């Protein structure tokens, strides 16, 4: 372990012992004085086991959450702390490296020397220092840039159930955006599978964007305490680049639900009464403490894109509802669209962005996006009639609307760079003007003589062939 990252026993000021161990929750006794909340308590040889103070039970006892495995702990085992919280390294030397919740490298290389350390428990910046931007963050993905434009310095969420493509879209955003992004990028994997983390590290190295990126992982096999705190570790590193270096940061989080899930596990172990659907009663507060630190100042911005797993595809689940309220753009992925072969499987009607305004995007973009949404909504209403009576029973105007909507659905699919090895299709990055032009021409019936398949999985509208 890095000698900077732990406090040696003889330097400690508060000493105690373990009273009980229940899973990842540890009760400790301190006869002389209690350590403060969030203090990092050490135990084991060289302080290898870390416990974060969570509750003061009485004048002699505290309850803490272990951030790593509790294997080997026993009653009466000595513990010590100097009262300081979890500290993680910050600095430019982190770039190109992969770390765990403690800021220790997990990429097989030595720890970077000469780094400052900061507490992961930072207050959000004051409202007076916050700025809101009206600048759009284009991604090269047609459906997102047209209907759900992202805000520079904002927070965007990718909502979807298991297996609908959240991680694929995040990976494509990394490919498209990080390569041309002038600031720093931080990828935070909360509850990530180790396979996904290794693949992502390899792909980013191959794409040449790793030297400008920091990766932080709290893996799926780690204790809930590590998964709960890894987001704060990544944010502390991001805040350093924003505040100290004045650089824009792109913060990618996969997956926010795993953060909420870790909090739920810990809440149960701490004996708290569960709230709706079994979630922790403190979910709104815990999520706000993380999300409100993602903000922009006049010097630099933290732009965040977050994947959010939706249990049982239910968007009314409390975890999804609480996350929605923090976001400037919500991209909903649909299992139905995925089953029909429309990739990315974005639900074009449920997805929303506060940036879709004429004064921000311009009249033409807003007009075309509104007409696309109206056409798709009308098609959705007509689907039941078509299923029962057939398309021939519709009026001529409704048939035209259906033909336009089906062509728009196919045009808004796109081959991804990150899926080329699976699909055999070369990835496409499409400028927003090309997307607007293509949708406008489809709405004007320019491609009514072309088969629908001619617009499927292409880039710009110029690729259409008979």
N, C-alpha and C positions, 0 to 999 in steps of 0.2 A: 504493500500500500504506500502511496505517496506520503512522505513524512509531514508534508505541509497540511494534509487533509485530516489529520486527527490530533487529538490532544493527549499528550502522554500523562500517565498517572501522577507522576511527581509534580507536574505543573498545575494539576487540578486544584480547585478551591472548594468544591463541594463533593463530599463522598457519601455513598450510601450502599444499599444492598438490595438484591432482588427478593421480592416477597412472593410473587406468583407469576406464572407464565401461562397464558391462555391463547394458544395460536400465536398471532402477531401482536397481541396486547399484553403488555408487561406491567405489573404493579411493582413499585419501588419504594423503599423507605429511606428517608434522609433525616437522621436524628437532629442535626444542627440547624440547617436551613433548607428551604425548598428551592430548586432551580426554577427559573421563570418558564412560562409557557413558550413552546417552540425551542427550548434549549435542547441541544444534542447531547445525550447521555451515552457514554462509552462503556463497553464491557468486553470481556474476553481478552485474549493475548494481544497486546499492542492496540487495544481499542478497536478491534475489528468489527464488533457488533455495535450498531448504532440504533439508539432508541430516541424518538422525538417526544418531548413532554407534551401531553395533550390536555390533561385534567389534573387539577389539584384536588385530591380527595378529602384531605384534612390537613392539619398542621404538620404532619410527619410523612404523609404518603402522597405519591403522584402516580398517575396512570399514563403510560406512554405507548407509542406505536413503533414497532421495530421496522426499520427501513431495509433490513436484509434478514436472512434466515435466523431463526431463534434456536436452531439445533445446537445442543451443547449447553444452553443456559440452565441454571439450577437455582433452587431457593438458597438464599444466603450468599450468592456470588457477589463479590464487590463490584460497584459501578462508580464512575466519577465523571464530572463535568466542570467546565469553567463558566457555564451559563450562556455560552455563545450558541447561535442557531446553526443550522446546516449552511456551510459556506462552499461555494463552487468557484472554480477559476473563470476569469474573464480576460479577454484580450485577443489581439489579431492572430496570435500563435495557435488559437483553437481551429482556425480555418483548415479545412481539408481533413479533419479528424472526426472520430466517433467516440462518444462518451456515455457513461451511465449516469444515474441520478446524482452521484457524488462528484461528478466531474472527472472521474477516473477514465483513462482511455481503455476502450474495449476493442481496438482494431489491431492489437498485437504489437504496437510500437510504444516507445517510452513516452512518459508524460512530458509535455512541453515545459521547459524551464522558465523561471522568472515571471510567473503570472500573478496578478492581483487576485484576491479572493473576496467574494461578496456574499451577503446573506441572500437566501432565496426568498425571504419574506420581505418584500418591498411594497410600499404603499403605491397605489396608482398615482400618476402625475395629477397635479391640481387642475381644476377646470379652467382656471385662468391661463394655463400654459397649453391647453389643448387647442388644436385647430382641426377644422373639418375641410376636406378637400372636395372640389367638384371636378377632379381629374379622373378619367376612366382608365382602368388597368386592363388593356386588351390582351387576350390570351391566344388568339389564332384558332380557337375552337368556335365554329360558326354559331351553334345554338346558344352558347354562353354570350358571345359578343353581341349578338342581335337582340336577344330577349332578356338576358340576365347579366347586363354589364357589371363588372366588378369595380369597386371604388378603391382608388389609391389611398392607403391608410385606413381602409375599412376591413370588415370581417365578413367573409363569405363561408357559407356552410354547404357541404355536399351531403344530403340526406338520402338514406336508402337502406333497405334490408340487407340480409346476407347474400353475397354473390351477384349484386347488380352492377358492380363496377366502380365503387368509390375509390379504391386504391389505384385502379387503372387510370381514372381521370386525374387523380392527384399526381401520379407519375408522369402523365402527359403534360400537365401544367408545369411540372418541374422541367421537363424537356423543353417546352416552348418558351417559358418565361425566364427561368433561371439563366439560360444561355445569354439572353439579351438584357438581363436585369443588372443595373449598374451598382446596386448596393450589395449587402450581404444576404445570404439565405441560411435559414436554420430549419432543419427537419426534425420534428419531435415525434417519435413513435411511442404512443402510450398503449401498452398491451399489445404490441406488435408481435407477430410470429417471427421467430429468429430467421426462418427461411426468407420472409419478405424483407427483413432488414439487410440480410446478406446480399440478396438480389439487387436491392435498391442501391447499396453501396457500390456494387460492381458496375451497375448501369450508369451511375453518375460519374464514376471514374472513367468509363469508356466514352461518355459524352463530353468529357473535359470540363464539367462544371463543379467537380468536387473541390478544387482549390479555393473556390469562393463560397464554400458551404460548411456549416457545422452540423453534425448529426448527433442527436441525443436520444437514447432509447431506454425505456422502462419496459422490458420484455414481458411477454405473456406468462412466462414461468417464474417471474419474480414476485415477491410478496406484495400485497396490496399497498403497503406503505410506500414502496418504491414507485409503483405505478401512479399513486396519488400525488407524489411530489415531483415527478419528472417534468411535468409541464411547467412548474415554477422554476426548475433549473434552466430549461430552455428559454423562458421569458427573461430570466436574470441576464443570460448571455445576450439576448436580443436588445435589452435595455441599455447595455453597455455600448453596443454599436450605435444605437440611436442617440443616446445622451452624451457620451464621451467622445465619440468619433464623428457624430453628425452624419451618419450614413443611413440610407434607407435599408430596411430589413424586410425580407419576405419570409414569413413564419408559416410553415406548413405543419399541420397537426393531424395525425392519424392514429388514434381516433378519440374524439371527445367523449363518446359514450363510455369508453374504457376508464376514463378519469372518473365519471359519475359512478360507474360500477365499482371501482376500487373504493370510493367514498362510502358506497352502500355496504360493502364487505366490512370496512372498518367500523362503521356505525353500528352494525349488528354485534361485532366483537366487543364494542365499548358498552353495549347494553342499552342503547337508545331505542325508544319506541319507534317502529317504522311508520312512515307516512303513506301517502297514496301509492298503490301498486307495489308496496314493499320498499320503496326508496327511502333514503335517509331523510329525516326532518330538516336537515341543514343543507339540502341539495342546492337551493337557490342561492344561499350565501356562499357556499364553496365555489359554485360555478362563476358567480359574480366576481369573487376575489381573483380568479384566474383571468376572466375575460376583460375586466375593466383595466387591467394593466396593458392590454393591447390598444395603444392609442398613438396619435401623431402630435408632434410639436412643430413649431415654426421652422426648426432646423432639419428634421428628418421624420420619416413615417415608418411604422410597423404595419405592413399589410399582411393579413392572416387569411389563409384558406384552410378550412377544417373539415375533415370527414366526420360524419355523425351517423353511427349505426342506429337504425330505427327498429326496435324489437317488434317482430311479427308484422312489419310494414305498416304499423299504426302511428300515423303522424300526430295523433292526440295523446300519445304516451307522454307522461310528465317530463322525461328526459329530453324529448324532442321539443316540447312546448317551451321549456325553460331556455333551451339553446336558441330557438327562433328569436326570442326577444332581444338578444345581444347582437344580431347580425344585420348587416346592410344589404346582403344578397343571400337568398336561399335557393339552392339548386337541388331540386327533388329528382331522384332517380327512380324510375318506374320498372317494376318487375314485368309488367305487361309489355312495355315497349321492348325490354330486353328479350322476352320470349318471342316477339315478332321480328327480331333481328335488327332493330333500329339502335345503332350504337353511335355515339354515346346515348345511353338509355335515359335521356333527360325528359322528364314530364314537362312539356312546353307550356302547359296551362297552369300547373301548380307552382312552378318556379317564379320567384319574384325578386326585384331589385329596386332599391330606392333611387338608383341612378337613371332609371328609365324615365327621363323627363326631357321635354323638348329644349328647355333652356340649357341643359347639360350636353345632350347628345346632338342637338340640332333637329330642325323640323323634319327633314327627310328621314333620318334614322327612326325617329319616334313614330312618324306616320306609317312607315313600312312595318315596323315591329307591331304596332297596334292592329294593322290590317291582317298581318300574319296570325296574330292571336285570335282575332275575331273570326277569321276563316276556319281555324282549327277548332274553335269552340262551337261554331255552327255544325261542322262535320261531326263532332262528338255527339251533338243533340240528334243528328239524323241517323246515327248508327243503328238505333233500335228499329227505326222504320225500314231501313235497308235490310236488316236481318229478317224482318217479318214479311215484307212485301216485295223487296227487291228494289234496285236502284232505278228501274224503269218507271216506277210509280211516283218518283219525285218530279217536281216541276223542273223546267229547263234551267232556271237560275240556280236551283238547289243542286242539280247535277253538275253544273259548272263549278259551284263551290266545292263539291266533293272531289272533283278532278284536280282542282287547284290544291286542296288540302293534302291529298295523297301525294302530289308531286312535292309540296313543301316539306312533308314529313321525310321523304326520301332525300331531298336536297340537304336537309339539316343533319343527315348522318355524315360521318367523316372517318376515314381510315386514320388510325393513330400510329405515330412513330414507335411507341412502346409495345404495340401488338403486331408489328410487321412479321415477327418470327412465327406467329400463330395463324395469321390470316393470309400471309403472302402478298398483302397489299402495301405498297409504299405509303408512308405517312404523309399527310398534307397539313400545311400551315396556311390558313386563309386569312387575308387581310379583311378588316371589317367592311371596307368599301366594296370589295368583291361580293361579300355575303349580302349586303343591302341590295346591290345591283341584281344579283341572281334572284332574290326573293321578289323584287319589284317586277322583274321580267316574267316570273312564273305567275304572279298575280294579274299581269296584263295578258295572260293566255298565250305568251309567245311559244310555249313548249307543249301546247295542247296536242300537237300532231306527233310528238315524241312519246315512245313508251315510258311508263313510270320507271322502269328499271334503268333507263339511261341516266337518271338523276341520282341513283343510289350509290353511296360510297364514293363520291367524287370530291374534288376540292372546289375550285371556282366553277362558275356556270359555263365558262368557256370550254370545259372538258366534255360537255354533253355531245354525244354522237347518236345518230339515228340507230 
